[in-house]
Amino acid sequence: MATRKRPARKPPPSKKCQPCDGTGEVTRSVRVGRKQRVVGQQTGICLACFGSGEATD
């Protein structure tokens, strides 16, 4: 009796990270002075996905 081959399963599509929307970078406001006024923004690595853009479960 011959054995049947099962079709290969496709891995489920990965989910996008919520804080960075899948880009791997997030923007933060830069504050200076005693009154902490906002001067600009700077980008940095997303700490939720460590820059990969994929959500971790």
Buried (B, 14 or more C-beta within 10 A) or exposed (E): EEEEEEEEEEEEEEEEBEEBEBBBEBEEEEEEEEEEEEEEEEEEEBEBBEBBBBBEE
